[in-house]
């Protein structure tokens, strides 16, 4: 599986990112965090890994840290629909519905432009 691929190609940070998102889906954010951290060691400017860390922080209730992490991911790549969505979720949890709505709309606009 994916873990074996990672072991055989330890310099491919995209595999760690993929594993992180699979672990998030599986409901094990602590394990996902480790995969995202490993990806960031290999590729410090990975917006996908930073977005993953932001999602984990949001899941754990560290909303301000999640906000900063997701904003950092957007600085690296302003297009990802998922990052805008997740930042919207954080703002919604913080009770800032205007900012949440803005980020959701940004995500929809990027998606309509064919971005992922």
N, C-alpha and C positions, 0 to 999 in steps of 0.2 A: 504494500500500500504506500501511502504518502510518506509515512515515517521512514520506510526503507529507502525511498527515493531521496529523502533529505540526507539520510546517512551516507548514501552513495555520491551525492553531489552537495557537500556541505557549504559550498560558496554560493548557492542559488537561493537568494532571499525570498524570491517569489513563492517557493515551495513552503517556506515558513509562514508567509502571509496566508497562503491558501489553507494551511493546517490551522492557523489561528482562527480564521473565519468558520471553518468546519467545527472547531471546538466551541466557538461562541454559539453556533446553531445547536450544538449538542447540549448546551447549558453548563459548560465548565469554563467560566471566565478566567479563573486563575491559571488554568493550563493554557488558555488562549493567550493570556498576557505574556507567558514565557515564550510562546512562538513569535509574537509580535516583537518582543524585546530581542530575540535572536535575529530576526530579520533586520532590525534597526542596527544591530552590531555590524552586520554585513553591509547594509546599505542605509547609512544614517539619514539620508534624505528621502526615504520611502514614505510617500504620502499615504499609501495603502496601509502600511504598518502603523503609522501614527493615527490614522482613522480607527484602526482596530483597537489601539490602546485607548482612544477616546471613548469608544463604545464600552469597553470594559469598565473604565472609570465611571461612566454614566450608570451602568448596571449596578455598580457598587455604591452609588449615591454621592460620589465625589464630583459634584456637578461643576464647580468652578474650575477644577483641574481638567475635567473633561472638556469644558468650553475652551480653555487655553490650548489644549492638545489638538482639538479639532480645528481651531483657528490656525494653528501652526501647520497642520496638514493642508489647509486651503492656501496658505502662503506658498507652499511648495508646488501645489497644483490647484488652481482655482476652479477647475472644471468638474471634479467628481460629484456626481449626483448624490451618491451615498453619503459623502461627507456633509453636504448641505442638509440632507435629511436628518442625519444624526445630530447635527448642531441644532436643528429645529426642535428635535426631541428634548435636548438639554434645556433649551430656552423655555419650552413648554413646562418641563418639570420645575424650572425656576420660577414659573409664573409670569414670564415675560412673553405674552402672547403676540405682541407686535413683532418682536425679533423672531419668534418662532415662525410666524406667518411669512415673514420676509425670507427666511432660509428655506422654507418649504417651497415658496414660489421660485426662488433661485434654482432649486433642485429640479422643479418641473420645467423651467425654461431651458436649463442645460440638457435635460432629457429630450425635450422637443427639438433641440438643435442637434440631436444625434450623439450626444456625449454620454459617457457611462460614469 
